[in-house]
Amino acid sequence: MGTQSQVVDRLRSAFRSGVTIPEQFRQTQLTKLMSMIKDNEEQILDALHKDLAKPKFEAIISEVDIVINELHYAITNFTSWMQPEYVGKNLATKLDDCFVRREPLGVVLIIGPWNYPLQLLVSPLVAAIAAGNCAVIKPSEVSAATDSLIAELIPKYLSQDCFAVVRGGPEETKVLLQNRFDHIFYTGSQTVARSILQAASVHLTPVTLELGAPDFVLCSQSTRDALLPALRETLEEFYSKAPQKCPDLSRIVSPRHWTRLMELLGRSNGKVVLGGESNQEDKYIAPTVVVDVAEDDALMEEEIFGPILPILTVESLEEGISFINRREKPLALYVFSEDSSVIKTVLEKSSSGGFCSNDGIVHMSLPTLPFGGVGASGWGSYHGRWGFETFSHRRGCMLRGWALERINSLRYPPYTEENLNWLRWTTSAKRSCTLM
């Protein structure tokens, strides 16, 4: 635990010195983080290609630019987010200053996943910096090239007193979690989330969990029969007749993950109607569609994180909605329909982290919308101001003078019925403040 606890201690003493509080410090660090991404774009793209064979096009859109936009948005707006928020008052507090102050939490821990190894690590970091915290960041060891690049770049660009990268696998993370943090932000699986919560409970550390939920298509039998030929055609159009040779198709992140996916597919009682081809050495699995999948199928147990799409059929919209509602709440729900009343019905009768109609994943690119789960798909949210709030404490403040001590004296013994009535009148929420 030695070196890790030394890192945490170093950051904690930096935080206590107050260095992260000034607006100027936050501005500088955010600007440097922006330079880090822009100066090293090629290296970032290389690392993502090494890890996931992620095509440049996808890497720029979903990793580089989404983080740059998040940075622009925070740099432009965080000063206004920092301002005290004045609140309504009653008669008894008429002459007081009553406001909510956003204060940084302290030393926070951010643990990233391997699927978007830059975006899902750096976006929360943007929020943590904007809110004035020190941060330990732990990239996923599974996406090894990105892990190593981030560990090399962060200390070159950001204050080493306030920000540190800690590397390693499950064992190192377990040791890291024995340290006390002021907040833990974790993106990943529900299984790991449970062990993070247990570690956090020892120190009563608040936690933000960005988890997933099973990915599947729910439609009627007739829609499925129209969908399959369209999927076949589209996959061929996107990735040619020989997808393994296509540069636009990513690979599975590691041999272990390849094996996990192939085992899931093997355990499934569904029927593979598209794809299914694979190559272990190349960590390749063709885009695969599986039909006749039952609700309790192996593919429905956990987030798939691979190019396998189960299709389940339901008789009606009502049956579809009740299917969704009897399972754990998903991270996102996408409804495809030309009928706005269908979209409205699903929106009103279901619950999910995010919701988007006639598209997928786009809702997470808009920094003004909160991104996060609900129930088993996670707790808390971030992006834009929502991330700033996640890494801030909202401190309720009341600054009183002595001007109303006459009224205050109504509170003190000896108690009388008359004083009680006066007091109830001055503190009543119904009283408008314009009375005085």
Summary of the structure (lengths in Angstrom):
residues: 436
radius of gyration: 25.9
end to end distance: 60.7
largest distance: 89.7
contacts: 1357
relative contact order: 0.13
helix: 49%
strand: 17%
